[in-house]
Amino acid sequence: MDFFRHSFAVHSLEQMVRDGMDIYYCLPVLSKYLGHKSLKATEGYVRLTSEMFPGLISEVSGHCSHVFPEVLQNEDN
């Protein structure tokens, strides 16, 4: 059941961003729709990876790249 909620949440967020909605506006809307009382509850459903959603990740990065520093992976680990 969680798989379906996760899939719905991620695809809905992706579509809203593609439609030009601000990511900061999308998350509270999605949270309310899912019946969550806080954004923290919604965060568990919208974990994204660049491999799964490269377009959405780059869109979000364009909005808040100054907040999240780039993390380089060390191939030795």
Phi and psi restraints in degrees (range 20) as a CNS / XPLOR table:
assign (resid 1 and name C) (resid 2 and name N)
       (resid 2 and name CA) (resid 2 and name C) 1.0 -61.4 20.0 2
assign (resid 2 and name N) (resid 2 and name CA)
       (resid 2 and name C) (resid 3 and name N) 1.0 -32.1 20.0 2
assign (resid 2 and name C) (resid 3 and name N)
       (resid 3 and name CA) (resid 3 and name C) 1.0 -59.5 20.0 2
assign (resid 3 and name N) (resid 3 and name CA)
       (resid 3 and name C) (resid 4 and name N) 1.0 -42.5 20.0 2
assign (resid 3 and name C) (resid 4 and name N)
       (resid 4 and name CA) (resid 4 and name C) 1.0 -68.2 20.0 2
assign (resid 4 and name N) (resid 4 and name CA)
       (resid 4 and name C) (resid 5 and name N) 1.0 -40.0 20.0 2
assign (resid 4 and name C) (resid 5 and name N)
       (resid 5 and name CA) (resid 5 and name C) 1.0 -65.4 20.0 2
assign (resid 5 and name N) (resid 5 and name CA)
       (resid 5 and name C) (resid 6 and name N) 1.0 -43.1 20.0 2
assign (resid 5 and name C) (resid 6 and name N)
       (resid 6 and name CA) (resid 6 and name C) 1.0 -61.0 20.0 2
assign (resid 6 and name N) (resid 6 and name CA)
       (resid 6 and name C) (resid 7 and name N) 1.0 -49.0 20.0 2
assign (resid 6 and name C) (resid 7 and name N)
       (resid 7 and name CA) (resid 7 and name C) 1.0 -60.1 20.0 2
assign (resid 7 and name N) (resid 7 and name CA)
       (resid 7 and name C) (resid 8 and name N) 1.0 -45.4 20.0 2
assign (resid 7 and name C) (resid 8 and name N)
       (resid 8 and name CA) (resid 8 and name C) 1.0 -60.8 20.0 2
assign (resid 8 and name N) (resid 8 and name CA)
       (resid 8 and name C) (resid 9 and name N) 1.0 -46.7 20.0 2
assign (resid 8 and name C) (resid 9 and name N)
       (resid 9 and name CA) (resid 9 and name C) 1.0 -62.4 20.0 2
assign (resid 9 and name N) (resid 9 and name CA)
       (resid 9 and name C) (resid 10 and name N) 1.0 -46.6 20.0 2
assign (resid 9 and name C) (resid 10 and name N)
       (resid 10 and name CA) (resid 10 and name C) 1.0 -65.3 20.0 2
assign (resid 10 and name N) (resid 10 and name CA)
       (resid 10 and name C) (resid 11 and name N) 1.0 -46.0 20.0 2
assign (resid 10 and name C) (resid 11 and name N)
       (resid 11 and name CA) (resid 11 and name C) 1.0 -68.3 20.0 2
assign (resid 11 and name N) (resid 11 and name CA)
       (resid 11 and name C) (resid 12 and name N) 1.0 -35.0 20.0 2
assign (resid 11 and name C) (resid 12 and name N)
       (resid 12 and name CA) (resid 12 and name C) 1.0 -66.4 20.0 2
assign (resid 12 and name N) (resid 12 and name CA)
       (resid 12 and name C) (resid 13 and name N) 1.0 -44.5 20.0 2
assign (resid 12 and name C) (resid 13 and name N)
       (resid 13 and name CA) (resid 13 and name C) 1.0 -61.9 20.0 2
assign (resid 13 and name N) (resid 13 and name CA)
       (resid 13 and name C) (resid 14 and name N) 1.0 -44.3 20.0 2
assign (resid 13 and name C) (resid 14 and name N)
       (resid 14 and name CA) (resid 14 and name C) 1.0 -59.4 20.0 2
assign (resid 14 and name N) (resid 14 and name CA)
       (resid 14 and name C) (resid 15 and name N) 1.0 -43.8 20.0 2
assign (resid 14 and name C) (resid 15 and name N)
       (resid 15 and name CA) (resid 15 and name C) 1.0 -66.7 20.0 2
assign (resid 15 and name N) (resid 15 and name CA)
       (resid 15 and name C) (resid 16 and name N) 1.0 -41.6 20.0 2
assign (resid 15 and name C) (resid 16 and name N)
       (resid 16 and name CA) (resid 16 and name C) 1.0 -61.5 20.0 2
assign (resid 16 and name N) (resid 16 and name CA)
       (resid 16 and name C) (resid 17 and name N) 1.0 -42.6 20.0 2
assign (resid 16 and name C) (resid 17 and name N)
       (resid 17 and name CA) (resid 17 and name C) 1.0 -66.1 20.0 2
assign (resid 17 and name N) (resid 17 and name CA)
       (resid 17 and name C) (resid 18 and name N) 1.0 -42.1 20.0 2
assign (resid 17 and name C) (resid 18 and name N)
       (resid 18 and name CA) (resid 18 and name C) 1.0 -60.9 20.0 2
assign (resid 18 and name N) (resid 18 and name CA)
       (resid 18 and name C) (resid 19 and name N) 1.0 -32.8 20.0 2
assign (resid 18 and name C) (resid 19 and name N)
       (resid 19 and name CA) (resid 19 and name C) 1.0 -78.1 20.0 2
assign (resid 19 and name N) (resid 19 and name CA)
       (resid 19 and name C) (resid 20 and name N) 1.0 0.3 20.0 2
assign (resid 19 and name C) (resid 20 and name N)
       (resid 20 and name CA) (resid 20 and name C) 1.0 95.1 20.0 2
assign (resid 20 and name N) (resid 20 and name CA)
       (resid 20 and name C) (resid 21 and name N) 1.0 8.3 20.0 2
assign (resid 20 and name C) (resid 21 and name N)
       (resid 21 and name CA) (resid 21 and name C) 1.0 -77.3 20.0 2
assign (resid 21 and name N) (resid 21 and name CA)
       (resid 21 and name C) (resid 22 and name N) 1.0 145.3 20.0 2
assign (resid 21 and name C) (resid 22 and name N)
       (resid 22 and name CA) (resid 22 and name C) 1.0 -68.4 20.0 2
assign (resid 22 and name N) (resid 22 and name CA)
       (resid 22 and name C) (resid 23 and name N) 1.0 134.8 20.0 2
assign (resid 22 and name C) (resid 23 and name N)
       (resid 23 and name CA) (resid 23 and name C) 1.0 -59.7 20.0 2
assign (resid 23 and name N) (resid 23 and name CA)
       (resid 23 and name C) (resid 24 and name N) 1.0 -32.6 20.0 2
assign (resid 23 and name C) (resid 24 and name N)
       (resid 24 and name CA) (resid 24 and name C) 1.0 -73.2 20.0 2
assign (resid 24 and name N) (resid 24 and name CA)
       (resid 24 and name C) (resid 25 and name N) 1.0 -22.2 20.0 2
assign (resid 24 and name C) (resid 25 and name N)
       (resid 25 and name CA) (resid 25 and name C) 1.0 -84.8 20.0 2
assign (resid 25 and name N) (resid 25 and name CA)
       (resid 25 and name C) (resid 26 and name N) 1.0 -36.5 20.0 2
assign (resid 25 and name C) (resid 26 and name N)
       (resid 26 and name CA) (resid 26 and name C) 1.0 -63.3 20.0 2
assign (resid 26 and name N) (resid 26 and name CA)
       (resid 26 and name C) (resid 27 and name N) 1.0 -45.3 20.0 2
assign (resid 26 and name C) (resid 27 and name N)
       (resid 27 and name CA) (resid 27 and name C) 1.0 -60.3 20.0 2
assign (resid 27 and name N) (resid 27 and name CA)
       (resid 27 and name C) (resid 28 and name N) 1.0 -46.7 20.0 2
assign (resid 27 and name C) (resid 28 and name N)
       (resid 28 and name CA) (resid 28 and name C) 1.0 -64.5 20.0 2
assign (resid 28 and name N) (resid 28 and name CA)
       (resid 28 and name C) (resid 29 and name N) 1.0 -35.1 20.0 2
assign (resid 28 and name C) (resid 29 and name N)
       (resid 29 and name CA) (resid 29 and name C) 1.0 -64.0 20.0 2
assign (resid 29 and name N) (resid 29 and name CA)
       (resid 29 and name C) (resid 30 and name N) 1.0 -47.9 20.0 2
assign (resid 29 and name C) (resid 30 and name N)
       (resid 30 and name CA) (resid 30 and name C) 1.0 -63.0 20.0 2
assign (resid 30 and name N) (resid 30 and name CA)
       (resid 30 and name C) (resid 31 and name N) 1.0 -41.3 20.0 2
assign (resid 30 and name C) (resid 31 and name N)
       (resid 31 and name CA) (resid 31 and name C) 1.0 -60.0 20.0 2
assign (resid 31 and name N) (resid 31 and name CA)
       (resid 31 and name C) (resid 32 and name N) 1.0 -46.0 20.0 2
assign (resid 31 and name C) (resid 32 and name N)
       (resid 32 and name CA) (resid 32 and name C) 1.0 -63.1 20.0 2
assign (resid 32 and name N) (resid 32 and name CA)
       (resid 32 and name C) (resid 33 and name N) 1.0 -43.7 20.0 2
assign (resid 32 and name C) (resid 33 and name N)
       (resid 33 and name CA) (resid 33 and name C) 1.0 -61.3 20.0 2
assign (resid 33 and name N) (resid 33 and name CA)
       (resid 33 and name C) (resid 34 and name N) 1.0 -38.5 20.0 2
assign (resid 33 and name C) (resid 34 and name N)
       (resid 34 and name CA) (resid 34 and name C) 1.0 -75.9 20.0 2
assign (resid 34 and name N) (resid 34 and name CA)
       (resid 34 and name C) (resid 35 and name N) 1.0 -8.3 20.0 2
assign (resid 34 and name C) (resid 35 and name N)
       (resid 35 and name CA) (resid 35 and name C) 1.0 84.8 20.0 2
assign (resid 35 and name N) (resid 35 and name CA)
       (resid 35 and name C) (resid 36 and name N) 1.0 16.5 20.0 2
assign (resid 35 and name C) (resid 36 and name N)
       (resid 36 and name CA) (resid 36 and name C) 1.0 -81.8 20.0 2
assign (resid 36 and name N) (resid 36 and name CA)
       (resid 36 and name C) (resid 37 and name N) 1.0 149.5 20.0 2
assign (resid 36 and name C) (resid 37 and name N)
       (resid 37 and name CA) (resid 37 and name C) 1.0 -92.4 20.0 2
assign (resid 37 and name N) (resid 37 and name CA)
       (resid 37 and name C) (resid 38 and name N) 1.0 -8.9 20.0 2
assign (resid 37 and name C) (resid 38 and name N)
       (resid 38 and name CA) (resid 38 and name C) 1.0 -149.1 20.0 2
assign (resid 38 and name N) (resid 38 and name CA)
       (resid 38 and name C) (resid 39 and name N) 1.0 159.6 20.0 2
assign (resid 38 and name C) (resid 39 and name N)
       (resid 39 and name CA) (resid 39 and name C) 1.0 -68.4 20.0 2
assign (resid 39 and name N) (resid 39 and name CA)
       (resid 39 and name C) (resid 40 and name N) 1.0 -27.8 20.0 2
assign (resid 39 and name C) (resid 40 and name N)
       (resid 40 and name CA) (resid 40 and name C) 1.0 -58.5 20.0 2
assign (resid 40 and name N) (resid 40 and name CA)
       (resid 40 and name C) (resid 41 and name N) 1.0 -39.3 20.0 2
assign (resid 40 and name C) (resid 41 and name N)
       (resid 41 and name CA) (resid 41 and name C) 1.0 -66.4 20.0 2
assign (resid 41 and name N) (resid 41 and name CA)
       (resid 41 and name C) (resid 42 and name N) 1.0 -33.8 20.0 2
assign (resid 41 and name C) (resid 42 and name N)
       (resid 42 and name CA) (resid 42 and name C) 1.0 -74.8 20.0 2
assign (resid 42 and name N) (resid 42 and name CA)
       (resid 42 and name C) (resid 43 and name N) 1.0 -30.5 20.0 2
assign (resid 42 and name C) (resid 43 and name N)
       (resid 43 and name CA) (resid 43 and name C) 1.0 -55.0 20.0 2
assign (resid 43 and name N) (resid 43 and name CA)
       (resid 43 and name C) (resid 44 and name N) 1.0 -34.1 20.0 2
assign (resid 43 and name C) (resid 44 and name N)
       (resid 44 and name CA) (resid 44 and name C) 1.0 -66.3 20.0 2
assign (resid 44 and name N) (resid 44 and name CA)
       (resid 44 and name C) (resid 45 and name N) 1.0 -20.1 20.0 2
assign (resid 44 and name C) (resid 45 and name N)
       (resid 45 and name CA) (resid 45 and name C) 1.0 -97.1 20.0 2
assign (resid 45 and name N) (resid 45 and name CA)
       (resid 45 and name C) (resid 46 and name N) 1.0 -13.7 20.0 2
assign (resid 45 and name C) (resid 46 and name N)
       (resid 46 and name CA) (resid 46 and name C) 1.0 -117.3 20.0 2
assign (resid 46 and name N) (resid 46 and name CA)
       (resid 46 and name C) (resid 47 and name N) 1.0 34.5 20.0 2
assign (resid 46 and name C) (resid 47 and name N)
       (resid 47 and name CA) (resid 47 and name C) 1.0 -69.6 20.0 2
assign (resid 47 and name N) (resid 47 and name CA)
       (resid 47 and name C) (resid 48 and name N) 1.0 123.7 20.0 2
assign (resid 47 and name C) (resid 48 and name N)
       (resid 48 and name CA) (resid 48 and name C) 1.0 -118.6 20.0 2
assign (resid 48 and name N) (resid 48 and name CA)
       (resid 48 and name C) (resid 49 and name N) 1.0 150.6 20.0 2
assign (resid 48 and name C) (resid 49 and name N)
       (resid 49 and name CA) (resid 49 and name C) 1.0 -124.8 20.0 2
assign (resid 49 and name N) (resid 49 and name CA)
       (resid 49 and name C) (resid 50 and name N) 1.0 151.5 20.0 2
assign (resid 49 and name C) (resid 50 and name N)
       (resid 50 and name CA) (resid 50 and name C) 1.0 -66.7 20.0 2
assign (resid 50 and name N) (resid 50 and name CA)
       (resid 50 and name C) (resid 51 and name N) 1.0 -26.5 20.0 2
assign (resid 50 and name C) (resid 51 and name N)
       (resid 51 and name CA) (resid 51 and name C) 1.0 -70.2 20.0 2
assign (resid 51 and name N) (resid 51 and name CA)
       (resid 51 and name C) (resid 52 and name N) 1.0 -37.3 20.0 2
assign (resid 51 and name C) (resid 52 and name N)
       (resid 52 and name CA) (resid 52 and name C) 1.0 -78.9 20.0 2
assign (resid 52 and name N) (resid 52 and name CA)
       (resid 52 and name C) (resid 53 and name N) 1.0 -41.6 20.0 2
assign (resid 52 and name C) (resid 53 and name N)
       (resid 53 and name CA) (resid 53 and name C) 1.0 -136.5 20.0 2
assign (resid 53 and name N) (resid 53 and name CA)
       (resid 53 and name C) (resid 54 and name N) 1.0 68.0 20.0 2
assign (resid 53 and name C) (resid 54 and name N)
       (resid 54 and name CA) (resid 54 and name C) 1.0 -61.0 20.0 2
assign (resid 54 and name N) (resid 54 and name CA)
       (resid 54 and name C) (resid 55 and name N) 1.0 -35.7 20.0 2
assign (resid 54 and name C) (resid 55 and name N)
       (resid 55 and name CA) (resid 55 and name C) 1.0 -65.8 20.0 2
assign (resid 55 and name N) (resid 55 and name CA)
       (resid 55 and name C) (resid 56 and name N) 1.0 -43.5 20.0 2
assign (resid 55 and name C) (resid 56 and name N)
       (resid 56 and name CA) (resid 56 and name C) 1.0 -68.4 20.0 2
assign (resid 56 and name N) (resid 56 and name CA)
       (resid 56 and name C) (resid 57 and name N) 1.0 -41.6 20.0 2
assign (resid 56 and name C) (resid 57 and name N)
       (resid 57 and name CA) (resid 57 and name C) 1.0 -61.1 20.0 2
assign (resid 57 and name N) (resid 57 and name CA)
       (resid 57 and name C) (resid 58 and name N) 1.0 -44.0 20.0 2
assign (resid 57 and name C) (resid 58 and name N)
       (resid 58 and name CA) (resid 58 and name C) 1.0 -67.8 20.0 2
assign (resid 58 and name N) (resid 58 and name CA)
       (resid 58 and name C) (resid 59 and name N) 1.0 -34.7 20.0 2
assign (resid 58 and name C) (resid 59 and name N)
       (resid 59 and name CA) (resid 59 and name C) 1.0 -64.8 20.0 2
assign (resid 59 and name N) (resid 59 and name CA)
       (resid 59 and name C) (resid 60 and name N) 1.0 -46.3 20.0 2
assign (resid 59 and name C) (resid 60 and name N)
       (resid 60 and name CA) (resid 60 and name C) 1.0 -65.3 20.0 2
assign (resid 60 and name N) (resid 60 and name CA)
       (resid 60 and name C) (resid 61 and name N) 1.0 -40.8 20.0 2
assign (resid 60 and name C) (resid 61 and name N)
       (resid 61 and name CA) (resid 61 and name C) 1.0 -61.7 20.0 2
assign (resid 61 and name N) (resid 61 and name CA)
       (resid 61 and name C) (resid 62 and name N) 1.0 -35.0 20.0 2
assign (resid 61 and name C) (resid 62 and name N)
       (resid 62 and name CA) (resid 62 and name C) 1.0 -64.7 20.0 2
assign (resid 62 and name N) (resid 62 and name CA)
       (resid 62 and name C) (resid 63 and name N) 1.0 -30.1 20.0 2
assign (resid 62 and name C) (resid 63 and name N)
       (resid 63 and name CA) (resid 63 and name C) 1.0 -83.2 20.0 2
assign (resid 63 and name N) (resid 63 and name CA)
       (resid 63 and name C) (resid 64 and name N) 1.0 -32.4 20.0 2
assign (resid 63 and name C) (resid 64 and name N)
       (resid 64 and name CA) (resid 64 and name C) 1.0 -136.9 20.0 2
assign (resid 64 and name N) (resid 64 and name CA)
       (resid 64 and name C) (resid 65 and name N) 1.0 32.2 20.0 2
assign (resid 64 and name C) (resid 65 and name N)
       (resid 65 and name CA) (resid 65 and name C) 1.0 -64.5 20.0 2
assign (resid 65 and name N) (resid 65 and name CA)
       (resid 65 and name C) (resid 66 and name N) 1.0 -25.3 20.0 2
assign (resid 65 and name C) (resid 66 and name N)
       (resid 66 and name CA) (resid 66 and name C) 1.0 -73.9 20.0 2
assign (resid 66 and name N) (resid 66 and name CA)
       (resid 66 and name C) (resid 67 and name N) 1.0 -16.4 20.0 2
assign (resid 66 and name C) (resid 67 and name N)
       (resid 67 and name CA) (resid 67 and name C) 1.0 -88.2 20.0 2
assign (resid 67 and name N) (resid 67 and name CA)
       (resid 67 and name C) (resid 68 and name N) 1.0 -41.5 20.0 2
assign (resid 67 and name C) (resid 68 and name N)
       (resid 68 and name CA) (resid 68 and name C) 1.0 -107.9 20.0 2
assign (resid 68 and name N) (resid 68 and name CA)
       (resid 68 and name C) (resid 69 and name N) 1.0 114.0 20.0 2
assign (resid 68 and name C) (resid 69 and name N)
       (resid 69 and name CA) (resid 69 and name C) 1.0 -70.0 20.0 2
assign (resid 69 and name N) (resid 69 and name CA)
       (resid 69 and name C) (resid 70 and name N) 1.0 153.4 20.0 2
assign (resid 69 and name C) (resid 70 and name N)
       (resid 70 and name CA) (resid 70 and name C) 1.0 -68.2 20.0 2
assign (resid 70 and name N) (resid 70 and name CA)
       (resid 70 and name C) (resid 71 and name N) 1.0 136.6 20.0 2
assign (resid 70 and name C) (resid 71 and name N)
       (resid 71 and name CA) (resid 71 and name C) 1.0 -113.8 20.0 2
assign (resid 71 and name N) (resid 71 and name CA)
       (resid 71 and name C) (resid 72 and name N) 1.0 120.2 20.0 2
assign (resid 71 and name C) (resid 72 and name N)
       (resid 72 and name CA) (resid 72 and name C) 1.0 -95.9 20.0 2
assign (resid 72 and name N) (resid 72 and name CA)
       (resid 72 and name C) (resid 73 and name N) 1.0 134.5 20.0 2
assign (resid 72 and name C) (resid 73 and name N)
       (resid 73 and name CA) (resid 73 and name C) 1.0 -85.2 20.0 2
assign (resid 73 and name N) (resid 73 and name CA)
       (resid 73 and name C) (resid 74 and name N) 1.0 138.9 20.0 2
assign (resid 73 and name C) (resid 74 and name N)
       (resid 74 and name CA) (resid 74 and name C) 1.0 -93.6 20.0 2
assign (resid 74 and name N) (resid 74 and name CA)
       (resid 74 and name C) (resid 75 and name N) 1.0 119.0 20.0 2
assign (resid 74 and name C) (resid 75 and name N)
       (resid 75 and name CA) (resid 75 and name C) 1.0 -70.9 20.0 2
assign (resid 75 and name N) (resid 75 and name CA)
       (resid 75 and name C) (resid 76 and name N) 1.0 -13.2 20.0 2
assign (resid 75 and name C) (resid 76 and name N)
       (resid 76 and name CA) (resid 76 and name C) 1.0 -74.7 20.0 2
assign (resid 76 and name N) (resid 76 and name CA)
       (resid 76 and name C) (resid 77 and name N) 1.0 -21.9 20.0 2
